[in-house]
């Protein structure tokens, strides 16, 4: 089931590739809304993926106190201004809390076991919808398109899958994967020098 997340992302990539740059450049509106003039709902973009990744990072590193966005951005190779926009949305959705002052940063708004991947994605992307009509069954001049049932089923499956994945379970799976593959660490080279006998 864990790899279904990758599967869904691959499905969406072909439709969102052209939208990703515009999603980065234009100002972000309220949760679930797009500020584009067309008023179209933006599909899953890098914003949604970075939101999930950064929340996993936050969960992994917040045991000893608040985590700075600059540290998350550095570890995950995400632009800091872009990450600040993402966390602004996560904070408004009460998935994270900001801590001001020296040693401040961000911490989870709730326990990781009580936050789902679906909540994270919806906070930054809005409700995911693969259909052109946004569920209204009226994408062809008021008529339902031939593939409406397919996209409606996909929407339901994606929502069901993402909402069933808690941040805690995703973090644990990630830790197991890294432990299984292991990290290659360079070993020091020891050179023994024997002085010649006089």
CNS distance restraints for C-alpha pairs under 8 A (distance, minus, plus):
assign (resid   1 and name CA) (resid   5 and name CA) 7.65 0.50 0.50
assign (resid   2 and name CA) (resid   6 and name CA) 7.89 0.50 0.50
assign (resid   2 and name CA) (resid 170 and name CA) 7.92 0.50 0.50
assign (resid   2 and name CA) (resid 173 and name CA) 7.95 0.50 0.50
assign (resid   3 and name CA) (resid   7 and name CA) 6.42 0.50 0.50
assign (resid   4 and name CA) (resid   8 and name CA) 6.11 0.50 0.50
assign (resid   5 and name CA) (resid   9 and name CA) 6.32 0.50 0.50
assign (resid   5 and name CA) (resid 162 and name CA) 7.84 0.50 0.50
assign (resid   6 and name CA) (resid  10 and name CA) 6.23 0.50 0.50
assign (resid   7 and name CA) (resid  11 and name CA) 6.44 0.50 0.50
assign (resid   8 and name CA) (resid  12 and name CA) 6.35 0.50 0.50
assign (resid   8 and name CA) (resid 158 and name CA) 7.46 0.50 0.50
assign (resid   9 and name CA) (resid  13 and name CA) 6.02 0.50 0.50
assign (resid   9 and name CA) (resid  44 and name CA) 7.81 0.50 0.50
assign (resid  10 and name CA) (resid  14 and name CA) 7.37 0.50 0.50
assign (resid  11 and name CA) (resid  15 and name CA) 7.89 0.50 0.50
assign (resid  12 and name CA) (resid  16 and name CA) 6.15 0.50 0.50
assign (resid  12 and name CA) (resid  43 and name CA) 7.65 0.50 0.50
assign (resid  12 and name CA) (resid  44 and name CA) 6.76 0.50 0.50
assign (resid  13 and name CA) (resid  17 and name CA) 5.74 0.50 0.50
assign (resid  13 and name CA) (resid  45 and name CA) 7.76 0.50 0.50
assign (resid  15 and name CA) (resid  19 and name CA) 7.95 0.50 0.50
assign (resid  15 and name CA) (resid  43 and name CA) 7.95 0.50 0.50
assign (resid  16 and name CA) (resid  20 and name CA) 6.17 0.50 0.50
assign (resid  16 and name CA) (resid  43 and name CA) 6.40 0.50 0.50
assign (resid  16 and name CA) (resid  44 and name CA) 6.89 0.50 0.50
assign (resid  16 and name CA) (resid  45 and name CA) 6.08 0.50 0.50
assign (resid  17 and name CA) (resid  21 and name CA) 7.97 0.50 0.50
assign (resid  17 and name CA) (resid  45 and name CA) 7.80 0.50 0.50
assign (resid  18 and name CA) (resid  22 and name CA) 7.77 0.50 0.50
assign (resid  19 and name CA) (resid  23 and name CA) 6.06 0.50 0.50
assign (resid  19 and name CA) (resid  42 and name CA) 7.56 0.50 0.50
assign (resid  19 and name CA) (resid  45 and name CA) 7.47 0.50 0.50
assign (resid  20 and name CA) (resid  24 and name CA) 6.30 0.50 0.50
assign (resid  20 and name CA) (resid  45 and name CA) 5.74 0.50 0.50
assign (resid  20 and name CA) (resid  46 and name CA) 6.52 0.50 0.50
assign (resid  21 and name CA) (resid  25 and name CA) 6.27 0.50 0.50
assign (resid  22 and name CA) (resid  26 and name CA) 5.97 0.50 0.50
assign (resid  23 and name CA) (resid  28 and name CA) 7.97 0.50 0.50
assign (resid  23 and name CA) (resid  42 and name CA) 7.88 0.50 0.50
assign (resid  23 and name CA) (resid  45 and name CA) 7.73 0.50 0.50
assign (resid  23 and name CA) (resid  47 and name CA) 7.88 0.50 0.50
assign (resid  24 and name CA) (resid  47 and name CA) 7.87 0.50 0.50
assign (resid  24 and name CA) (resid  82 and name CA) 7.24 0.50 0.50
assign (resid  26 and name CA) (resid  35 and name CA) 7.49 0.50 0.50
assign (resid  26 and name CA) (resid  36 and name CA) 7.81 0.50 0.50
assign (resid  27 and name CA) (resid  35 and name CA) 6.93 0.50 0.50
assign (resid  28 and name CA) (resid  34 and name CA) 7.01 0.50 0.50
assign (resid  28 and name CA) (resid  35 and name CA) 6.56 0.50 0.50
assign (resid  28 and name CA) (resid  85 and name CA) 7.36 0.50 0.50
assign (resid  29 and name CA) (resid  33 and name CA) 5.86 0.50 0.50
assign (resid  29 and name CA) (resid  34 and name CA) 5.92 0.50 0.50
assign (resid  29 and name CA) (resid  35 and name CA) 5.59 0.50 0.50
assign (resid  30 and name CA) (resid  34 and name CA) 7.77 0.50 0.50
assign (resid  30 and name CA) (resid  89 and name CA) 7.75 0.50 0.50
assign (resid  31 and name CA) (resid  89 and name CA) 6.44 0.50 0.50
assign (resid  31 and name CA) (resid  92 and name CA) 7.94 0.50 0.50
assign (resid  31 and name CA) (resid  93 and name CA) 7.76 0.50 0.50
assign (resid  31 and name CA) (resid 122 and name CA) 7.82 0.50 0.50
assign (resid  31 and name CA) (resid 123 and name CA) 5.76 0.50 0.50
assign (resid  31 and name CA) (resid 124 and name CA) 6.21 0.50 0.50
assign (resid  31 and name CA) (resid 125 and name CA) 7.21 0.50 0.50
assign (resid  31 and name CA) (resid 126 and name CA) 6.04 0.50 0.50
assign (resid  32 and name CA) (resid  41 and name CA) 7.86 0.50 0.50
assign (resid  32 and name CA) (resid 122 and name CA) 6.75 0.50 0.50
assign (resid  32 and name CA) (resid 123 and name CA) 6.72 0.50 0.50
assign (resid  32 and name CA) (resid 124 and name CA) 6.80 0.50 0.50
assign (resid  32 and name CA) (resid 125 and name CA) 5.62 0.50 0.50
assign (resid  32 and name CA) (resid 126 and name CA) 3.14 0.50 0.50
assign (resid  32 and name CA) (resid 127 and name CA) 6.28 0.50 0.50
assign (resid  33 and name CA) (resid  41 and name CA) 6.78 0.50 0.50
assign (resid  33 and name CA) (resid 125 and name CA) 7.71 0.50 0.50
assign (resid  33 and name CA) (resid 126 and name CA) 6.33 0.50 0.50
assign (resid  34 and name CA) (resid  39 and name CA) 6.20 0.50 0.50
assign (resid  34 and name CA) (resid  40 and name CA) 6.66 0.50 0.50
assign (resid  34 and name CA) (resid  41 and name CA) 6.02 0.50 0.50
assign (resid  34 and name CA) (resid  42 and name CA) 6.64 0.50 0.50
assign (resid  35 and name CA) (resid  39 and name CA) 6.82 0.50 0.50
assign (resid  36 and name CA) (resid  40 and name CA) 7.12 0.50 0.50
assign (resid  41 and name CA) (resid 126 and name CA) 7.56 0.50 0.50
assign (resid  41 and name CA) (resid 129 and name CA) 7.79 0.50 0.50
assign (resid  41 and name CA) (resid 134 and name CA) 7.76 0.50 0.50
assign (resid  42 and name CA) (resid 125 and name CA) 6.75 0.50 0.50
assign (resid  42 and name CA) (resid 126 and name CA) 7.96 0.50 0.50
assign (resid  43 and name CA) (resid 125 and name CA) 7.05 0.50 0.50
assign (resid  43 and name CA) (resid 128 and name CA) 6.35 0.50 0.50
assign (resid  43 and name CA) (resid 129 and name CA) 6.87 0.50 0.50
assign (resid  43 and name CA) (resid 130 and name CA) 7.20 0.50 0.50
assign (resid  44 and name CA) (resid  48 and name CA) 5.88 0.50 0.50
assign (resid  44 and name CA) (resid  49 and name CA) 7.75 0.50 0.50
assign (resid  44 and name CA) (resid 121 and name CA) 7.90 0.50 0.50
assign (resid  44 and name CA) (resid 125 and name CA) 6.53 0.50 0.50
assign (resid  44 and name CA) (resid 128 and name CA) 6.98 0.50 0.50
assign (resid  45 and name CA) (resid  49 and name CA) 6.74 0.50 0.50
assign (resid  45 and name CA) (resid 125 and name CA) 7.89 0.50 0.50
assign (resid  46 and name CA) (resid  50 and name CA) 5.82 0.50 0.50
assign (resid  47 and name CA) (resid  51 and name CA) 6.02 0.50 0.50
assign (resid  47 and name CA) (resid  86 and name CA) 6.97 0.50 0.50
assign (resid  47 and name CA) (resid 124 and name CA) 6.90 0.50 0.50
assign (resid  47 and name CA) (resid 125 and name CA) 7.40 0.50 0.50
assign (resid  48 and name CA) (resid  52 and name CA) 6.44 0.50 0.50
assign (resid  48 and name CA) (resid 120 and name CA) 7.55 0.50 0.50
assign (resid  48 and name CA) (resid 121 and name CA) 5.12 0.50 0.50
assign (resid  48 and name CA) (resid 124 and name CA) 6.16 0.50 0.50
assign (resid  48 and name CA) (resid 125 and name CA) 6.22 0.50 0.50
assign (resid  49 and name CA) (resid  53 and name CA) 6.21 0.50 0.50
assign (resid  49 and name CA) (resid 121 and name CA) 7.70 0.50 0.50
assign (resid  50 and name CA) (resid  54 and name CA) 5.86 0.50 0.50
assign (resid  50 and name CA) (resid  78 and name CA) 7.72 0.50 0.50
assign (resid  50 and name CA) (resid  83 and name CA) 7.95 0.50 0.50
assign (resid  51 and name CA) (resid  55 and name CA) 6.10 0.50 0.50
assign (resid  51 and name CA) (resid  86 and name CA) 6.42 0.50 0.50
assign (resid  51 and name CA) (resid  87 and name CA) 7.77 0.50 0.50
assign (resid  51 and name CA) (resid 120 and name CA) 6.68 0.50 0.50
assign (resid  51 and name CA) (resid 121 and name CA) 7.03 0.50 0.50
assign (resid  51 and name CA) (resid 124 and name CA) 7.36 0.50 0.50
assign (resid  52 and name CA) (resid  56 and name CA) 6.30 0.50 0.50
assign (resid  52 and name CA) (resid 117 and name CA) 6.72 0.50 0.50
assign (resid  52 and name CA) (resid 120 and name CA) 6.34 0.50 0.50
assign (resid  52 and name CA) (resid 121 and name CA) 7.07 0.50 0.50
assign (resid  53 and name CA) (resid  57 and name CA) 6.30 0.50 0.50
assign (resid  53 and name CA) (resid  76 and name CA) 7.75 0.50 0.50
assign (resid  54 and name CA) (resid  58 and name CA) 6.05 0.50 0.50
assign (resid  54 and name CA) (resid  72 and name CA) 6.54 0.50 0.50
assign (resid  54 and name CA) (resid  76 and name CA) 7.31 0.50 0.50
assign (resid  55 and name CA) (resid  59 and name CA) 6.10 0.50 0.50
assign (resid  55 and name CA) (resid 167 and name CA) 7.71 0.50 0.50
assign (resid  56 and name CA) (resid  60 and name CA) 6.18 0.50 0.50
assign (resid  56 and name CA) (resid 167 and name CA) 6.71 0.50 0.50
assign (resid  56 and name CA) (resid 170 and name CA) 7.49 0.50 0.50
assign (resid  56 and name CA) (resid 171 and name CA) 5.89 0.50 0.50
assign (resid  57 and name CA) (resid  61 and name CA) 6.25 0.50 0.50
assign (resid  57 and name CA) (resid  72 and name CA) 6.67 0.50 0.50
assign (resid  58 and name CA) (resid  62 and name CA) 5.71 0.50 0.50
assign (resid  58 and name CA) (resid  67 and name CA) 6.57 0.50 0.50
assign (resid  58 and name CA) (resid  72 and name CA) 7.30 0.50 0.50
assign (resid  58 and name CA) (resid 106 and name CA) 7.72 0.50 0.50
assign (resid  58 and name CA) (resid 107 and name CA) 6.85 0.50 0.50
assign (resid  58 and name CA) (resid 108 and name CA) 7.33 0.50 0.50
assign (resid  59 and name CA) (resid  63 and name CA) 7.58 0.50 0.50
assign (resid  59 and name CA) (resid 107 and name CA) 7.80 0.50 0.50
assign (resid  59 and name CA) (resid 108 and name CA) 6.99 0.50 0.50
assign (resid  59 and name CA) (resid 112 and name CA) 6.88 0.50 0.50
assign (resid  59 and name CA) (resid 167 and name CA) 7.94 0.50 0.50
assign (resid  59 and name CA) (resid 168 and name CA) 7.96 0.50 0.50
assign (resid  59 and name CA) (resid 171 and name CA) 7.56 0.50 0.50
assign (resid  60 and name CA) (resid 171 and name CA) 7.30 0.50 0.50
assign (resid  61 and name CA) (resid  67 and name CA) 6.76 0.50 0.50
assign (resid  62 and name CA) (resid  66 and name CA) 5.57 0.50 0.50
assign (resid  62 and name CA) (resid  67 and name CA) 5.81 0.50 0.50
assign (resid  62 and name CA) (resid 107 and name CA) 6.16 0.50 0.50
assign (resid  62 and name CA) (resid 108 and name CA) 7.93 0.50 0.50
assign (resid  65 and name CA) (resid 107 and name CA) 7.46 0.50 0.50
assign (resid  66 and name CA) (resid  99 and name CA) 6.82 0.50 0.50
assign (resid  66 and name CA) (resid 103 and name CA) 7.09 0.50 0.50
assign (resid  66 and name CA) (resid 104 and name CA) 5.70 0.50 0.50
assign (resid  66 and name CA) (resid 105 and name CA) 4.76 0.50 0.50
assign (resid  66 and name CA) (resid 106 and name CA) 4.89 0.50 0.50
assign (resid  66 and name CA) (resid 107 and name CA) 5.15 0.50 0.50
assign (resid  67 and name CA) (resid  71 and name CA) 7.20 0.50 0.50
assign (resid  67 and name CA) (resid  72 and name CA) 7.62 0.50 0.50
assign (resid  67 and name CA) (resid 104 and name CA) 7.18 0.50 0.50
assign (resid  67 and name CA) (resid 105 and name CA) 4.80 0.50 0.50
assign (resid  67 and name CA) (resid 106 and name CA) 5.09 0.50 0.50
assign (resid  67 and name CA) (resid 107 and name CA) 6.48 0.50 0.50
assign (resid  68 and name CA) (resid  72 and name CA) 6.72 0.50 0.50
assign (resid  68 and name CA) (resid 104 and name CA) 6.97 0.50 0.50
assign (resid  68 and name CA) (resid 105 and name CA) 4.40 0.50 0.50
assign (resid  68 and name CA) (resid 106 and name CA) 6.29 0.50 0.50
assign (resid  69 and name CA) (resid  73 and name CA) 5.98 0.50 0.50
assign (resid  69 and name CA) (resid  80 and name CA) 7.07 0.50 0.50
assign (resid  69 and name CA) (resid  83 and name CA) 7.28 0.50 0.50
assign (resid  69 and name CA) (resid  84 and name CA) 7.31 0.50 0.50
assign (resid  69 and name CA) (resid 105 and name CA) 6.78 0.50 0.50
assign (resid  69 and name CA) (resid 106 and name CA) 7.35 0.50 0.50
assign (resid  70 and name CA) (resid  74 and name CA) 6.14 0.50 0.50
assign (resid  70 and name CA) (resid  80 and name CA) 6.27 0.50 0.50
assign (resid  71 and name CA) (resid  75 and name CA) 6.18 0.50 0.50
assign (resid  72 and name CA) (resid  76 and name CA) 5.96 0.50 0.50
assign (resid  72 and name CA) (resid  78 and name CA) 7.87 0.50 0.50
assign (resid  73 and name CA) (resid  77 and name CA) 5.42 0.50 0.50
assign (resid  73 and name CA) (resid  78 and name CA) 4.68 0.50 0.50
assign (resid  73 and name CA) (resid  79 and name CA) 6.17 0.50 0.50
assign (resid  73 and name CA) (resid  80 and name CA) 5.58 0.50 0.50
assign (resid  73 and name CA) (resid  83 and name CA) 6.91 0.50 0.50
assign (resid  74 and name CA) (resid  78 and name CA) 6.76 0.50 0.50
assign (resid  78 and name CA) (resid  82 and name CA) 7.27 0.50 0.50
assign (resid  78 and name CA) (resid  83 and name CA) 6.64 0.50 0.50
assign (resid  79 and name CA) (resid  83 and name CA) 6.15 0.50 0.50
assign (resid  80 and name CA) (resid  84 and name CA) 6.10 0.50 0.50
assign (resid  81 and name CA) (resid  85 and name CA) 6.49 0.50 0.50
assign (resid  82 and name CA) (resid  86 and name CA) 6.45 0.50 0.50
assign (resid  83 and name CA) (resid  87 and name CA) 6.13 0.50 0.50
assign (resid  84 and name CA) (resid  88 and name CA) 6.07 0.50 0.50
assign (resid  85 and name CA) (resid  89 and name CA) 6.68 0.50 0.50
assign (resid  86 and name CA) (resid  90 and name CA) 6.38 0.50 0.50
assign (resid  86 and name CA) (resid 124 and name CA) 6.53 0.50 0.50
assign (resid  87 and name CA) (resid  91 and name CA) 5.84 0.50 0.50
assign (resid  87 and name CA) (resid  96 and name CA) 7.65 0.50 0.50
assign (resid  88 and name CA) (resid  92 and name CA) 6.32 0.50 0.50
assign (resid  89 and name CA) (resid  93 and name CA) 6.27 0.50 0.50
assign (resid  89 and name CA) (resid 123 and name CA) 6.18 0.50 0.50
assign (resid  89 and name CA) (resid 124 and name CA) 5.81 0.50 0.50
assign (resid  90 and name CA) (resid  94 and name CA) 6.29 0.50 0.50
assign (resid  90 and name CA) (resid  95 and name CA) 5.39 0.50 0.50
assign (resid  90 and name CA) (resid  96 and name CA) 5.96 0.50 0.50
assign (resid  90 and name CA) (resid 120 and name CA) 7.15 0.50 0.50
assign (resid  90 and name CA) (resid 123 and name CA) 5.97 0.50 0.50
assign (resid  90 and name CA) (resid 124 and name CA) 6.87 0.50 0.50
assign (resid  91 and name CA) (resid  95 and name CA) 5.81 0.50 0.50
assign (resid  91 and name CA) (resid  96 and name CA) 4.96 0.50 0.50
assign (resid  91 and name CA) (resid  97 and name CA) 5.95 0.50 0.50
assign (resid  91 and name CA) (resid  98 and name CA) 7.55 0.50 0.50
assign (resid  93 and name CA) (resid 123 and name CA) 6.00 0.50 0.50
assign (resid  94 and name CA) (resid 109 and name CA) 5.71 0.50 0.50
assign (resid  95 and name CA) (resid 108 and name CA) 6.13 0.50 0.50
assign (resid  95 and name CA) (resid 109 and name CA) 4.58 0.50 0.50
assign (resid  95 and name CA) (resid 110 and name CA) 6.55 0.50 0.50
assign (resid  95 and name CA) (resid 115 and name CA) 7.35 0.50 0.50
assign (resid  95 and name CA) (resid 120 and name CA) 7.52 0.50 0.50
assign (resid  96 and name CA) (resid 106 and name CA) 6.57 0.50 0.50
assign (resid  96 and name CA) (resid 107 and name CA) 5.68 0.50 0.50
assign (resid  96 and name CA) (resid 108 and name CA) 4.35 0.50 0.50
assign (resid  96 and name CA) (resid 109 and name CA) 4.08 0.50 0.50
assign (resid  96 and name CA) (resid 110 and name CA) 7.44 0.50 0.50
assign (resid  97 and name CA) (resid 106 and name CA) 5.64 0.50 0.50
assign (resid  97 and name CA) (resid 107 and name CA) 5.46 0.50 0.50
assign (resid  97 and name CA) (resid 108 and name CA) 6.05 0.50 0.50
assign (resid  97 and name CA) (resid 109 and name CA) 5.22 0.50 0.50
assign (resid  98 and name CA) (resid 104 and name CA) 7.49 0.50 0.50
assign (resid  98 and name CA) (resid 105 and name CA) 5.76 0.50 0.50
assign (resid  98 and name CA) (resid 106 and name CA) 4.53 0.50 0.50
assign (resid  98 and name CA) (resid 107 and name CA) 6.56 0.50 0.50
assign (resid  99 and name CA) (resid 104 and name CA) 4.76 0.50 0.50
assign (resid  99 and name CA) (resid 105 and name CA) 5.14 0.50 0.50
assign (resid  99 and name CA) (resid 106 and name CA) 5.87 0.50 0.50
assign (resid  99 and name CA) (resid 107 and name CA) 7.60 0.50 0.50
assign (resid 100 and name CA) (resid 104 and name CA) 4.83 0.50 0.50
assign (resid 100 and name CA) (resid 105 and name CA) 6.60 0.50 0.50
assign (resid 108 and name CA) (resid 112 and name CA) 7.26 0.50 0.50
assign (resid 110 and name CA) (resid 114 and name CA) 6.35 0.50 0.50
assign (resid 110 and name CA) (resid 115 and name CA) 6.82 0.50 0.50
assign (resid 111 and name CA) (resid 115 and name CA) 6.89 0.50 0.50
assign (resid 112 and name CA) (resid 166 and name CA) 6.87 0.50 0.50
assign (resid 112 and name CA) (resid 167 and name CA) 5.09 0.50 0.50
assign (resid 112 and name CA) (resid 168 and name CA) 4.78 0.50 0.50
assign (resid 113 and name CA) (resid 166 and name CA) 5.47 0.50 0.50
assign (resid 113 and name CA) (resid 167 and name CA) 5.99 0.50 0.50
assign (resid 113 and name CA) (resid 168 and name CA) 4.79 0.50 0.50
assign (resid 113 and name CA) (resid 169 and name CA) 7.23 0.50 0.50
assign (resid 114 and name CA) (resid 166 and name CA) 6.59 0.50 0.50
assign (resid 114 and name CA) (resid 167 and name CA) 7.59 0.50 0.50
assign (resid 115 and name CA) (resid 119 and name CA) 6.77 0.50 0.50
assign (resid 115 and name CA) (resid 120 and name CA) 7.68 0.50 0.50
assign (resid 115 and name CA) (resid 166 and name CA) 5.52 0.50 0.50
assign (resid 115 and name CA) (resid 167 and name CA) 5.63 0.50 0.50
assign (resid 115 and name CA) (resid 168 and name CA) 7.86 0.50 0.50
assign (resid 116 and name CA) (resid 120 and name CA) 6.61 0.50 0.50
assign (resid 116 and name CA) (resid 162 and name CA) 6.84 0.50 0.50
assign (resid 116 and name CA) (resid 163 and name CA) 5.34 0.50 0.50
assign (resid 116 and name CA) (resid 164 and name CA) 6.76 0.50 0.50
assign (resid 116 and name CA) (resid 165 and name CA) 5.48 0.50 0.50
assign (resid 116 and name CA) (resid 166 and name CA) 4.17 0.50 0.50
assign (resid 116 and name CA) (resid 167 and name CA) 5.60 0.50 0.50
assign (resid 117 and name CA) (resid 121 and name CA) 6.22 0.50 0.50
assign (resid 117 and name CA) (resid 162 and name CA) 5.12 0.50 0.50
assign (resid 117 and name CA) (resid 163 and name CA) 5.94 0.50 0.50
assign (resid 117 and name CA) (resid 164 and name CA) 7.77 0.50 0.50
assign (resid 117 and name CA) (resid 165 and name CA) 5.71 0.50 0.50
assign (resid 117 and name CA) (resid 166 and name CA) 6.09 0.50 0.50
assign (resid 117 and name CA) (resid 167 and name CA) 6.31 0.50 0.50
assign (resid 118 and name CA) (resid 122 and name CA) 6.01 0.50 0.50
assign (resid 118 and name CA) (resid 159 and name CA) 6.51 0.50 0.50
assign (resid 118 and name CA) (resid 162 and name CA) 4.50 0.50 0.50
assign (resid 118 and name CA) (resid 163 and name CA) 4.52 0.50 0.50
assign (resid 118 and name CA) (resid 164 and name CA) 7.88 0.50 0.50
assign (resid 118 and name CA) (resid 165 and name CA) 7.63 0.50 0.50
assign (resid 119 and name CA) (resid 123 and name CA) 5.99 0.50 0.50
assign (resid 119 and name CA) (resid 163 and name CA) 7.04 0.50 0.50
assign (resid 120 and name CA) (resid 124 and name CA) 6.79 0.50 0.50
assign (resid 121 and name CA) (resid 125 and name CA) 5.74 0.50 0.50
assign (resid 121 and name CA) (resid 126 and name CA) 7.24 0.50 0.50
assign (resid 122 and name CA) (resid 126 and name CA) 4.39 0.50 0.50
assign (resid 122 and name CA) (resid 127 and name CA) 5.25 0.50 0.50
assign (resid 122 and name CA) (resid 128 and name CA) 6.95 0.50 0.50
assign (resid 128 and name CA) (resid 155 and name CA) 6.90 0.50 0.50
assign (resid 128 and name CA) (resid 159 and name CA) 7.71 0.50 0.50
assign (resid 129 and name CA) (resid 134 and name CA) 5.92 0.50 0.50
assign (resid 129 and name CA) (resid 135 and name CA) 7.33 0.50 0.50
assign (resid 129 and name CA) (resid 151 and name CA) 7.95 0.50 0.50
assign (resid 129 and name CA) (resid 155 and name CA) 5.84 0.50 0.50
assign (resid 130 and name CA) (resid 134 and name CA) 7.51 0.50 0.50
assign (resid 130 and name CA) (resid 151 and name CA) 5.65 0.50 0.50
assign (resid 130 and name CA) (resid 152 and name CA) 7.54 0.50 0.50
assign (resid 130 and name CA) (resid 154 and name CA) 7.36 0.50 0.50
assign (resid 130 and name CA) (resid 155 and name CA) 6.29 0.50 0.50
assign (resid 131 and name CA) (resid 135 and name CA) 6.42 0.50 0.50
assign (resid 131 and name CA) (resid 148 and name CA) 6.79 0.50 0.50
assign (resid 131 and name CA) (resid 151 and name CA) 5.42 0.50 0.50
assign (resid 131 and name CA) (resid 152 and name CA) 6.96 0.50 0.50
assign (resid 132 and name CA) (resid 139 and name CA) 6.03 0.50 0.50
assign (resid 133 and name CA) (resid 137 and name CA) 5.85 0.50 0.50
assign (resid 133 and name CA) (resid 138 and name CA) 5.71 0.50 0.50
assign (resid 133 and name CA) (resid 139 and name CA) 4.65 0.50 0.50
assign (resid 135 and name CA) (resid 152 and name CA) 7.12 0.50 0.50
assign (resid 137 and name CA) (resid 142 and name CA) 7.53 0.50 0.50
assign (resid 137 and name CA) (resid 143 and name CA) 6.61 0.50 0.50
assign (resid 137 and name CA) (resid 144 and name CA) 4.55 0.50 0.50
assign (resid 137 and name CA) (resid 145 and name CA) 7.11 0.50 0.50
assign (resid 137 and name CA) (resid 148 and name CA) 6.78 0.50 0.50
assign (resid 138 and name CA) (resid 142 and name CA) 4.13 0.50 0.50
assign (resid 138 and name CA) (resid 143 and name CA) 4.64 0.50 0.50
assign (resid 138 and name CA) (resid 144 and name CA) 4.93 0.50 0.50
assign (resid 138 and name CA) (resid 145 and name CA) 7.32 0.50 0.50
assign (resid 139 and name CA) (resid 143 and name CA) 6.29 0.50 0.50
assign (resid 139 and name CA) (resid 144 and name CA) 6.10 0.50 0.50
assign (resid 139 and name CA) (resid 145 and name CA) 6.29 0.50 0.50
assign (resid 140 and name CA) (resid 144 and name CA) 6.27 0.50 0.50
assign (resid 140 and name CA) (resid 145 and name CA) 6.07 0.50 0.50
assign (resid 144 and name CA) (resid 148 and name CA) 6.50 0.50 0.50
assign (resid 147 and name CA) (resid 151 and name CA) 6.57 0.50 0.50
assign (resid 148 and name CA) (resid 152 and name CA) 6.05 0.50 0.50
assign (resid 149 and name CA) (resid 153 and name CA) 6.09 0.50 0.50
assign (resid 150 and name CA) (resid 154 and name CA) 6.24 0.50 0.50
assign (resid 151 and name CA) (resid 155 and name CA) 6.08 0.50 0.50
assign (resid 152 and name CA) (resid 156 and name CA) 6.33 0.50 0.50
assign (resid 153 and name CA) (resid 157 and name CA) 6.19 0.50 0.50
assign (resid 154 and name CA) (resid 158 and name CA) 6.05 0.50 0.50
assign (resid 155 and name CA) (resid 159 and name CA) 6.12 0.50 0.50
assign (resid 156 and name CA) (resid 160 and name CA) 6.02 0.50 0.50
assign (resid 157 and name CA) (resid 161 and name CA) 6.04 0.50 0.50
assign (resid 158 and name CA) (resid 162 and name CA) 6.02 0.50 0.50
assign (resid 159 and name CA) (resid 163 and name CA) 5.88 0.50 0.50
assign (resid 160 and name CA) (resid 164 and name CA) 6.19 0.50 0.50
assign (resid 161 and name CA) (resid 165 and name CA) 6.66 0.50 0.50
assign (resid 165 and name CA) (resid 169 and name CA) 6.52 0.50 0.50
assign (resid 165 and name CA) (resid 170 and name CA) 6.67 0.50 0.50
assign (resid 166 and name CA) (resid 170 and name CA) 6.30 0.50 0.50
assign (resid 167 and name CA) (resid 171 and name CA) 6.07 0.50 0.50
assign (resid 168 and name CA) (resid 172 and name CA) 6.21 0.50 0.50
assign (resid 169 and name CA) (resid 173 and name CA) 6.15 0.50 0.50
assign (resid 170 and name CA) (resid 174 and name CA) 6.14 0.50 0.50
assign (resid 171 and name CA) (resid 175 and name CA) 6.22 0.50 0.50
assign (resid 172 and name CA) (resid 176 and name CA) 6.23 0.50 0.50
assign (resid 173 and name CA) (resid 177 and name CA) 6.13 0.50 0.50
assign (resid 174 and name CA) (resid 178 and name CA) 6.29 0.50 0.50
assign (resid 175 and name CA) (resid 179 and name CA) 6.07 0.50 0.50
assign (resid 176 and name CA) (resid 180 and name CA) 5.94 0.50 0.50
assign (resid 177 and name CA) (resid 181 and name CA) 6.25 0.50 0.50
assign (resid 178 and name CA) (resid 182 and name CA) 5.66 0.50 0.50
assign (resid 178 and name CA) (resid 183 and name CA) 7.34 0.50 0.50
assign (resid 179 and name CA) (resid 183 and name CA) 7.72 0.50 0.50
